[in-house]
Amino acid sequence: MPTHGSLTKAGKVRNQTPKIPPTRKKNTSPRRRNLRNYQKMITNQRAFDKGRRRRRRRR
């Protein structure tokens, strides 16, 4: 089975990139996260739907 590129060079780029320490992320509480998702999905969708209903089609 032919290979794409030689296996001796495998992982070359990943080993050359500098290691950056991970940044600490503060997780939001589930209550706040659920509220934000609800506002994105439900509240904004209602406003979008209302705007669509009011438009009239041009003929």
N, C-alpha and C positions, 0 to 999 in steps of 0.2 A: 504494500500500500504506500503510495507516494505521500510525502509530507510537504506542507507549505512552509518553506523555510527550514533551516537546520535546527536540530534540537539542541545544539551547543549554545545557541544564542537565546534560548528560552528564558524569559524572566529578566532580560537585560534592562528594559526600560523601567520596570517596577523597582528593581534594585538601585537604579541611578537616581530616582526621585527622592528628594529630601523628606525625612519623616517629620510630620507636623503633629505636635501633641493635640489630642482631641479637646474641643472646647466643652465646658460644662454647660448643659442645657437644663434650665429649670422647667420642669413639666407643670402644666396647668392642672388644676384639680379637675376630676371628672365632671363635676357639676358645671363648672365654667365652660369646659370643652363641649359638653352636651348642649348648653345654652347657645353657644356660638354656632354650632352645627344646625340647631333648630332655626336660628335666625337666618342663617344662610339659605336653608332649604325652603322653609315655610314662609317666613315674613317677606323675603325678597320675591319669592315666586308669586305671592298674592299681588304685590304691587305691579309686577310684570304682567300678570294676567289681566288686571284691571285696565291697564293701558292698551292692551291688545283689543279688548272688547269694544272700546270706545271708537276705534278707528273705523272709518267707512271705506268701502271699496270704491275705487273710481272705475267707471265703465267707459 
